[in-house]
Amino acid sequence: MVRSAYDKTPIDVPDDIARSHREAWQLLAAPGTWWTAAERLGIAVRARKRFAARSTPPWLREVPSPPATLDRTTAAVVDKVTLDARAIDRDWAEWASGELGAERYVELVAVVATIVMLDVYAEAVGVDLTPLPYPEPGEPSRQRPDGLGDIGAYVPMLDPFPAANVARALSLVPDANRLFRTVSVPTYSAPGFADLVWDTPLSRPQVELIASRVSALNECFY
């Protein structure tokens, strides 16, 4: 079991966030829907190494060899999603989905997004990155959900869906969507998120301003 190091920081990390991060590490260590646990952790290893070089100019970055569990095409997709997501367009997404399969592509995106969130949070509170867990045995379930539709996105999604598009972006692989939202939801939307006035250290407008600024810096099309 992976334990977080948040007890070593003077910052008061909310219990729900620490708990969600422990759950995410457990999910990452388990077989997914379309990737084995070893492959998922290979994706995480690659994403962590590449994300660590995000401040280095592209022409100075060293490109590591893919982990033994990943082929070069998968490693290239991980690199793009990790370091150059703002440049992803329909043509590239269709290429990646064609090479990997749309379901494997979506699960890869979920793993990359999750490891990036976990590592950024650790950096923000001033603790060492959590060591990656050991992969658990087992095979992917390879279950495709019913109720998928084309809503004009790069990949199929559940349709209808009882939440915003950002919440169903990875719904082609529900367990991957769960992994992503396990970390993203408590990090961004604390209890009472829908209230316009918050009794918290940051007000709702301040939180939205920070979120908007980060999105703009990352050239997020949302």
MOJO-V371331 format. One line per field, one symbol per residue. ss: DSSP state (2 for helix, 1 for strand, 0 for the rest). phi: phi as a letter, one per 20 degrees, with the letter a starting at -180 (. if undefined). A space follows every 50 residues. Layout:
ss=???
phi=???
This chain:
ss=00000222000000222222222222220000000022222222222222 22000002220000000000022222222222202220022222222222 02222222222222222222222220000000000000000000000110 00000011000000222200000222222222222222000000000000 0002222222222222200000
phi=.edfdffedffefggffgfffffffffffegeeccfffffffffgfffff ffefeeggfdfeefffggeceffffffggfffdbffefcffffffffffe ngffffffgfffffffffffffffemcfffgffefefpdgfldefenebe dnefcfcfbfbebfgfedgdfgcgffffgffgeffffecfgngfffdddc gdfgfffffffffffffelfff
